[in-house]
Amino acid sequence: MSKTTKTPVFFIATKTHKEPVVVNFYTKTGKMVSFDAVQKVKTKEGVHFFEKSSKR
């Protein structure tokens, strides 16, 4: 049984005048993560975002 680690991701939301908000997700090392590869986990402290594991 292998242990999986969750990689935390952070988001940057940008908005320019009269343009919609653009949200991009990044890992701590600066690697960009696609929106489809982000898993949202609700905890007592709030919402945390993690990169989905590629292994299933």
Buried (B, 14 or more C-beta within 10 A) or exposed (E): EEEEEEBEBEEEEEEEEEEEEEEBBEBEEEEEBEEEBBEEEEEEEEEEBBBBEEEE
